Amino acid sequence: MEWTLVCPLDDIVPDTGVCALLGNEQVAVFRVGVDAVFAIGNVDPHSRAAVLSRGLVGSIGERIVVASPLYKQHFDLQSGACIESGAHSVACYRARVMDGQVWISR
């Protein structure tokens, strides 16, 4: 498994996201709370716009989600599944923090 360095954890404001490139793919990387990180595909499957990293982070029940800034669908940050539409989902990536740096992998 190959890991890609994204940025220092402190460069991501808690409960927000940033966009990173993993090869040719745009990945939305989110910092939730103090030091939890999650990564999903950045392209909203409903609008086909690369905007999920700009979405609002929150929760629905026990699920940690991001709401797309365009059509407001919620995507589970642990699985990439769309809460409102089982037919839609985004890729989900491994994310971790090591020595204060955020890393992602397929």
Secondary structure, DSSP 4 states (H G I P E B T S, - for coil): ---EEEEEGGGS-TTEEEEEEETTEEEEEEEETTTEEEEEESB-TTT--B-GGGSEEEEETTEEEEE-TTT--EEETTT-BBSS-TT-B--EEEEEEETTEEEEE-
